[in-house]
Amino acid sequence: MDLKTNVLYFGDNLDILRHHVPDESIDLIYLDPPFNSKASYNILFRESSGAASDAQIEAFEDTWKWTNAMSTFEEIQAKGPVNVARMVKAMVDGIGHNDVTAYLTMMAIRLIELHRVLKPSGSLYLHCDPTAGPYLRVLMDQVFGPKNFKNEIVWKRSHPHGNISRKFGSIHDTILFYARDSRLATWSSPAIAHDPHDPKVKKQYSRWDDVRQDWWQPTSLLNPNPNRPNLTYEYHGHTKVWRWTLERMEEAERQGLIYVPPDGGIPRLKRYLSEQRGRLMQDVWDDIEPVSGKEDLGYDTQKPTDLLERIIEASSNAGDVVLDPFCGCGTAVHAAQALGRRWIGVDITHLAINVMRRRLRDAFPGLGIEVIGEPRDLSGARELAAKDKYQFQWWALDRIDAQLVSGKKRGGDRGIDGLVLYFAGAKEGHRRAIVSVKGGEQVNPGMIRDLKGVLEREKEHLGIFLTLRPPTQEMRTEAATAGFWHSDDWKRDYPRIQILTIEEVFSGKRPDVPPAARPPYAQAQVEREKAEQPGLRLR
């Protein structure tokens, strides 16, 4: 199979890995797999009754249950590496049939595939929290081998809490760093550039060079080894064992890099602040703030771009391929694109795919974004609706640039699936066109009457009935009885109830509403090209 890069995949990452990603083709993998860590330990470790759990439609909730993991467990036992199969069985035997072992089982099969697609020089960073982290570490030792474990990185993800009850505050995540082959792994030692405003730095680099416009400090030119006859000579009246040869010393002086004290002291080297790598990174990262401000796209599990840039710079080179199999809102692919890497993003929800597509489109104007796995025609839309009506709903809303209203559990939308924002005029400001989405079910005039009722309840002017199945003539008649809303500002009439089919959407038709004064979603900032200076940017 050929590897496609700079592409998003909609679907189960296990299937994507097996059918679209060849052996040893990926340079760097970052994954932040979802896990319901907010649930109590009593719930997470409760033995499964075997009954099917209610489906979750919240995109950010963990949905891996033991009833869904049983067939995967059997596959690992029958076909997986012996040591991995043995470890997974030991975990299930010891911990029981519950959400935790379901999660570990589903992760095990994916980690086996991720190990397969990594190049010998590749690395993997798995982002997790303290709930599942210890178990994942044991599991990854079996998949990658303990000798290929690099670091357990601690990222301080939030500031101290003030409402802690009977325990210490939990303010960090863990990132498990493994190499495919520890001896061959790509590595560029990251460092944090010195902050010239830091009082300690100011004290060290206290001298100013008007010519170079840079701070500097004098450092020793003496050789730590006293037994170096070839480096022993007189220089500016001092016979010492020097670090450099006399020729190199004189060349450095011509370049203005040698400081000769006016009082006849020992010459010293000028070390300039801008040329220093700064503090080498350790395994505790407390200098990267959580997502906030303009970077925040409103996605619950969004990670800061600085965090992913540090990982990508440390373990890949320009042009390498970065894979994120649980892409979420796309921070990893965003950072990869900004740093000149190729990338592959995978997610199982259209909600995440929609956020990623918009983020990349806004941050990198003109970037072509291909999504593989989403409907491209009417038959694909029917297939998606039959498989998962909520995924269909999220996809359909994105096609008409509508906001999703209910990403929560089923039944909570009160007849509103989405909203199309528009500017009604100077007097009314922004208003909402209410969208009702219907997938595979039969449609009828009663659904139009329901939408009319929602408009009256919400006191809104316009409603959009977005349907996969063609409407009946009775439905069109019912919609026509709602009449028109006249806009004085836009000087025209708009149908109050508009029926829009998915077939029409594919042909380019969109809701007939006034334009919006702002996008209906948080926009990513436009990225400027970033210099290829691994680890040198001030975080």
MARTI-328187 format. One line per 3 residues: number of its first residue (from 1); for each residue y, z, x of C-alpha. Coordinates in steps of 0.001 Angstrom, whole numbers, always signed. Layout:
# MARTI-328187
NUM	Y:Z:X | ...
# end
This chain:
# MARTI-328187
1	+0:+0:+0 | +3586:-633:+1115 | +6086:+2223:+1257
4	+9266:+1797:-787 | +12245:+3909:+270 | +15618:+4797:-1223
7	+13912:+5003:-4594 | +13414:+7595:-7335 | +10052:+7997:-9079
10	+9613:+9419:-12566 | +6191:+10974:-12965 | +3713:+13531:-11680
13	+4161:+13725:-7913 | +399:+13950:-7408 | -38:+10505:-8963
16	+2987:+9124:-7095 | +1667:+10385:-3755 | -1792:+8944:-4327
19	-675:+5521:-5545 | +2623:+4856:-3774 | +2753:+6744:-457
22	+511:+5561:+2434 | -1098:+7784:+5055 | +1179:+9026:+7859
25	+4297:+7288:+6513 | +6746:+10199:+5990 | +8840:+11877:+8687
28	+10082:+14930:+6787 | +9163:+16624:+3515 | +11281:+19210:+1710
31	+10007:+20709:-1518 | +11281:+23394:-3834 | +8458:+23609:-6402
34	+9341:+25374:-9671 | +7920:+28790:-10348 | +8844:+31213:-13102
37	+9793:+34020:-10727 | +12058:+35627:-13362 | +8993:+36722:-15311
40	+7656:+40172:-14539 | +4661:+40643:-12248 | +2744:+42082:-15202
43	+3136:+38792:-17061 | +2547:+36500:-14088 | -678:+38225:-13094
46	-1982:+38765:-16619 | -5445:+37291:-17102 | -5387:+34057:-19093
49	-7124:+34183:-22469 | -8046:+30517:-22200 | -6009:+29591:-25255
52	-3640:+26665:-24854 | -101:+27871:-24235 | +2870:+26535:-26179
55	+4452:+23546:-24495 | +7730:+24247:-22752 | +10489:+21680:-23031
58	+12988:+23418:-20752 | +13061:+21217:-17639 | +13484:+24111:-15240
61	+10690:+26352:-16504 | +7343:+26572:-14799 | +4721:+25007:-17054
64	+1633:+25402:-14895 | -940:+27440:-16789 | -4544:+28203:-15891
67	-5794:+26109:-18807 | -4082:+23121:-17192 | -5266:+23994:-13671
70	-9019:+24366:-14306 | -9861:+20688:-13757 | -7765:+20655:-10567
73	-9618:+23748:-9325 | -12928:+21950:-9851 | -11629:+18857:-8033
76	-10612:+20937:-5012 | -14009:+22638:-4938 | -15835:+19291:-5117
79	-13643:+17032:-2939 | -11070:+19119:-1075 | -11220:+20207:+2575
82	-13831:+22961:+2878 | -11452:+25584:+4236 | -8855:+24898:+1538
85	-11481:+24977:-1221 | -12803:+28264:+112 | -9322:+29831:+206
88	-8401:+28670:-3304 | -11675:+30069:-4664 | -11069:+33371:-2886
91	-7609:+33623:-4423 | -8892:+32881:-7914 | -11810:+35294:-7496
94	-9507:+38013:-6201 | -6411:+37563:-8380 | -7948:+36181:-11554
97	-7157:+33355:-13965 | -3415:+33612:-14469 | -123:+31823:-13912
100	-92:+32657:-10204 | -3515:+31193:-9436 | -2773:+28192:-11654
103	+383:+27613:-9614 | -1479:+28001:-6305 | -4262:+25673:-7445
106	-1812:+22987:-8521 | +128:+23425:-5286 | -3031:+23235:-3157
109	-3966:+19751:-4358 | -406:+18552:-3720 | -175:+20132:-274
112	-3361:+18301:+707 | -1691:+15004:-262 | +1588:+15929:+1443
115	-288:+16682:+4657 | -1948:+13260:+4372 | +1326:+11328:+4102
118	+3092:+13121:+6987 | +3345:+11341:+10320 | +1932:+13206:+13357
121	+5566:+13866:+14315 | +6457:+15002:+10799 | +7393:+18399:+9383
124	+7337:+20074:+5977 | +9705:+22736:+4616 | +8565:+24544:+1474
127	+11257:+26551:-335 | +10008:+29537:-2308 | +10902:+33049:-3385
130	+9119:+36350:-2646 | +6952:+36119:-5777 | +4691:+33283:-4621
133	+5753:+32976:-980 | +3058:+35168:+610 | +264:+33323:-1206
136	+1710:+29924:-292 | +1843:+30959:+3363 | -1877:+31759:+3358
139	-2632:+28500:+1550 | -522:+26411:+3927 | -2237:+27943:+6942
142	-5443:+26382:+5642 | -3911:+22985:+4882 | -1837:+22599:+8068
145	-3600:+25007:+10420 | -2084:+28297:+11648 | -1153:+26716:+14992
148	+1212:+24337:+13191 | +3190:+27109:+11516 | +6719:+27071:+12918
151	+8908:+29540:+11052 | +9376:+31619:+7978 | +13089:+31047:+7424
154	+15060:+33567:+5385 | +18022:+32136:+3496 | +20492:+34604:+2018
157	+21037:+32834:-1289 | +23386:+35286:-3024 | +25753:+38138:-2447
160	+24700:+41795:-3031 | +24187:+42793:-6649 | +25723:+45876:-8229
163	+23211:+46395:-11058 | +20038:+47142:-9069 | +17597:+49479:-10811
166	+15000:+51454:-8845 | +14562:+48869:-6054 | +16464:+47100:-3279
169	+18458:+44038:-4235 | +16700:+40665:-3948 | +19162:+38213:-2390
172	+17047:+35848:-284 | +14664:+32913:-526 | +12000:+31944:+1983
175	+11502:+28511:+3527 | +8090:+27950:+5128 | +8315:+25474:+8019
178	+5136:+23690:+9161 | +4510:+20680:+11414 | +1741:+18129:+11041
181	+1186:+18520:+14801 | +3206:+21248:+16463 | +3146:+19445:+19824
184	+4574:+16179:+18471 | +7016:+17327:+15794 | +10531:+15893:+15859
187	+13028:+18604:+16744 | +16766:+18800:+17425 | +17780:+22418:+18023
190	+20443:+23100:+15402 | +23485:+25123:+16354 | +26488:+26377:+14453
193	+29736:+25226:+16047 | +32087:+27945:+17234 | +34777:+28824:+14728
196	+38103:+28690:+16619 | +39542:+31199:+14138 | +36852:+33803:+14843
199	+38502:+36719:+16742 | +35556:+36876:+19176 | +35855:+33157:+19934
202	+39630:+33437:+20313 | +39130:+36206:+22839 | +36652:+34134:+24894
205	+38481:+30795:+24712 | +41995:+32115:+25150 | +43598:+29424:+27342
208	+45178:+26267:+26000 | +45102:+22821:+27609 | +48145:+20790:+26516
211	+46695:+17533:+27804 | +43299:+17803:+26085 | +44621:+19825:+23145
214	+41725:+22233:+23393 | +40994:+25885:+24075 | +39025:+26759:+27217
217	+37698:+29658:+29263 | +37046:+29925:+33058 | +33349:+30227:+33961
220	+31527:+30730:+37241 | +30720:+27894:+39657 | +28577:+30101:+41900
223	+24871:+29423:+42282 | +22610:+32300:+41141 | +20190:+31403:+43984
226	+21667:+32600:+47332 | +19136:+30650:+49454 | +20545:+27126:+49028
229	+21802:+25853:+52431 | +22593:+22382:+51078 | +24974:+23921:+48516
232	+26651:+26346:+50923 | +30066:+25144:+52035 | +33781:+26033:+52082
235	+35813:+25107:+49033 | +39471:+26111:+48608 | +39099:+28733:+51331
238	+35898:+30292:+49968 | +32517:+29815:+51645 | +29967:+30360:+48908
241	+26706:+29050:+47559 | +28018:+26723:+44852 | +26313:+25360:+41762
244	+27202:+21723:+42612 | +27458:+19578:+45715 | +30877:+19213:+47347
247	+31152:+15583:+46150 | +30506:+16557:+42555 | +32916:+19491:+42849
250	+35711:+17227:+44095 | +35051:+14685:+41337 | +35224:+17439:+38696
253	+38526:+18626:+40185 | +39953:+15085:+39963 | +38987:+15101:+36275
256	+40888:+18355:+35762 | +37754:+20416:+35058 | +38246:+22925:+37909
259	+40618:+25844:+37645 | +41980:+27035:+41011 | +43662:+30445:+40594
262	+47213:+30437:+41983 | +46560:+33770:+43692 | +43849:+32204:+45880
265	+40922:+33444:+43797 | +37554:+31729:+43563 | +37723:+28355:+41732
268	+36126:+28301:+38300 | +34961:+25712:+35801 | +36968:+25023:+32639
271	+34599:+25281:+29676 | +36198:+23698:+26603 | +35563:+25032:+23109
274	+35114:+21616:+21466 | +32251:+20738:+23830 | +30136:+23814:+23143
277	+27099:+23634:+20919 | +27804:+27058:+19541 | +25277:+29622:+18397
280	+21697:+28331:+18279 | +20141:+28807:+14868 | +17596:+31578:+14366
283	+15265:+32100:+11412 | +17736:+34116:+9289 | +20388:+31896:+7652
286	+23235:+33914:+6211 | +26037:+31407:+6779 | +25315:+28964:+3936
289	+26866:+29937:+623 | +25186:+29350:-2751 | +26273:+26339:-4772
292	+29711:+26759:-6327 | +32909:+24938:-7190 | +32956:+21147:-7188
295	+29436:+20930:-5757 | +27964:+22648:-8811 | +26378:+20080:-11147
298	+25203:+22684:-13668 | +21540:+22419:-12620 | +19895:+25860:-12544
301	+17943:+25479:-9314 | +20481:+23393:-7347 | +20509:+24109:-3602
304	+23586:+23667:-1384 | +23903:+20379:+475 | +24599:+22242:+3737
307	+21147:+23832:+3544 | +19375:+20482:+3279 | +21564:+18861:+5914
310	+20581:+21553:+8388 | +16875:+20970:+7713 | +17189:+17183:+7866
313	+19198:+17246:+11095 | +16740:+19632:+12730 | +13539:+17735:+11962
316	+14377:+14039:+11615 | +16316:+11206:+13208 | +18552:+8523:+11748
319	+16449:+5984:+9839 | +13546:+8394:+9271 | +12006:+8816:+5801
322	+12654:+12053:+3877 | +10495:+12872:+832 | +11245:+15431:-1878
325	+8350:+15543:-4380 | +10074:+18115:-6663 | +13496:+16558:-6520
328	+15338:+18436:-9275 | +19001:+17482:-9085 | +18500:+15599:-5820
331	+20145:+17639:-3070 | +17574:+16509:-499 | +17983:+12794:-1219
334	+21766:+13215:-1352 | +21782:+14849:+2087 | +19362:+12253:+3464
337	+21557:+9390:+2289 | +24671:+11036:+3764 | +22955:+11462:+7146
340	+21627:+7931:+7428 | +18002:+8654:+6547 | +15796:+6760:+4110
343	+14492:+8791:+1195 | +12068:+9102:-1714 | +12702:+11424:-4652
346	+10126:+12346:-7315 | +10465:+14383:-10501 | +8451:+14756:-13671
349	+11411:+15081:-16056 | +13885:+12444:-17126 | +16509:+15174:-17257
352	+16247:+15554:-13465 | +16058:+11787:-12883 | +19216:+11327:-14944
355	+21086:+13995:-12953 | +19941:+12465:-9634 | +20915:+8952:-10643
358	+24397:+10047:-11668 | +24819:+12201:-8581 | +23924:+9387:-6190
361	+26019:+6882:-8132 | +29077:+9141:-7989 | +28651:+10294:-4380
364	+27827:+6857:-2940 | +29699:+4186:-4927 | +27922:+857:-4777
367	+24558:+2331:-3818 | +21714:+579:-5632 | +19458:+3159:-7283
370	+15978:+2070:-8387 | +13946:+4321:-10666 | +10236:+3537:-10830
373	+8287:+4837:-13808 | +10978:+4910:-16486 | +10889:+2472:-19422
376	+12149:-1023:-18605 | +11431:-2598:-21983 | +10553:-1742:-25575
379	+6830:-1337:-24893 | +7611:+1119:-22076 | +9856:+3109:-24412
382	+7073:+3263:-27007 | +4626:+4461:-24368 | +6995:+7238:-23252
385	+7684:+8356:-26828 | +3955:+8543:-27584 | +3317:+10536:-24412
388	+6196:+13026:-24619 | +8892:+12882:-27270 | +11195:+15211:-25347
391	+11069:+13068:-22204 | +11815:+10085:-24438 | +14754:+11929:-25932
394	+16256:+12768:-22508 | +15774:+9191:-21320 | +17286:+7674:-24472
397	+20342:+9945:-24379 | +21024:+9001:-20784 | +20885:+5306:-21675
400	+23946:+5739:-23920 | +25732:+8218:-21587 | +25246:+11112:-23989
403	+25137:+14772:-23099 | +21862:+16603:-23681 | +22376:+19495:-26091
406	+18993:+21191:-26225 | +17000:+21468:-23036 | +15600:+24690:-24439
409	+12606:+25299:-26626 | +11818:+23111:-29569 | +13592:+23735:-32832
412	+16806:+25066:-31326 | +19042:+21987:-31664 | +20117:+22410:-35346
415	+19905:+18650:-35848 | +21895:+17786:-32711 | +20005:+16127:-29851
418	+22981:+14898:-27880 | +26728:+14354:-27839 | +28869:+11365:-26916
421	+32310:+12612:-25904 | +35353:+10517:-26758 | +39122:+10900:-26804
424	+40279:+10914:-30420 | +43976:+10867:-29561 | +46900:+13040:-28501
427	+46701:+15210:-31610 | +42933:+15853:-31759 | +42040:+15555:-28071
430	+38368:+15263:-27166 | +35829:+15102:-29989 | +32051:+14776:-30166
433	+29964:+12033:-31683 | +26726:+13752:-32708 | +23517:+11988:-31691
436	+20166:+12288:-33452 | +17226:+10730:-31568 | +14016:+9584:-33223
439	+11063:+8405:-31170 | +7679:+7359:-32475 | +7909:+8912:-35941
442	+8566:+6901:-39091 | +12239:+6876:-40057 | +13635:+7114:-43578
445	+16937:+7461:-45507 | +16555:+11245:-45614 | +17157:+11376:-41857
448	+20512:+9609:-42341 | +21447:+12112:-45049 | +20538:+14928:-42668
451	+22854:+13501:-40006 | +25662:+13257:-42577 | +25107:+16920:-43348
454	+25326:+17830:-39674 | +28662:+15976:-39403 | +30030:+17934:-42339
457	+28784:+21235:-40938 | +30193:+20565:-37477 | +33400:+18993:-38864
460	+33001:+15930:-36621 | +33992:+12348:-37362 | +31140:+10256:-35931
463	+27348:+10353:-35803 | +24836:+8170:-33914 | +21291:+7690:-35202
466	+19340:+6455:-32151 | +15892:+5225:-33145 | +12891:+3606:-31511
469	+11580:+2200:-34787 | +13688:-354:-36682 | +15593:+1158:-39624
472	+14957:+170:-43219 | +17554:-1533:-45393 | +17778:+1667:-47452
475	+18743:+3555:-44261 | +21503:+1064:-43477 | +22784:+1375:-47033
478	+22765:+5172:-46767 | +24690:+4992:-43482 | +27267:+2648:-45018
481	+28018:+5186:-47767 | +29454:+7508:-45123 | +32391:+5143:-44747
484	+34771:+4925:-41805 | +36937:+7189:-39680 | +40357:+5737:-38984
487	+42006:+6476:-35655 | +45786:+6220:-35676 | +45867:+6375:-31871
490	+43320:+3598:-31360 | +44521:+1739:-34475 | +41106:+869:-35860
493	+38245:+2055:-38072 | +34931:+3365:-36725 | +31724:+3636:-38843
496	+31078:+7339:-39403 | +27284:+6895:-39229 | +26046:+4296:-36741
499	+22404:+3262:-36468 | +21481:+2121:-32964 | +17984:+961:-32011
502	+16401:+1236:-28568 | +15890:-2528:-28644 | +19667:-2935:-29062
505	+20284:-480:-26229 | +18095:-2598:-23932 | +20273:-5597:-24834
508	+23399:-3700:-23817 | +24715:-2344:-27126 | +26338:+1100:-27053
511	+27833:+3514:-29625 | +31078:+2268:-31159 | +33367:+5177:-30272
514	+36743:+5486:-28533 | +36592:+5778:-24748 | +36299:+9140:-23040
517	+39064:+10490:-20811 | +36488:+12138:-18562 | +32763:+11774:-17814
520	+30431:+13805:-20066 | +28832:+15501:-17044 | +29794:+17192:-13762
523	+30513:+14559:-11119 | +29427:+14706:-7490 | +32212:+14181:-4983
526	+32350:+10887:-3125 | +30670:+11280:+268 | +32383:+10180:+3430
529	+30260:+8862:+6279 | +29016:+11732:+8410 | +28866:+11538:+12186
532	+25425:+11684:+13732 | +25975:+14988:+15556 | +22911:+17125:+14858
535	+23813:+20753:+14319 | +27411:+20517:+15494 | +29208:+20604:+12155
538	+30781:+23906:+11222 | +28952:+25213:+8182
# end
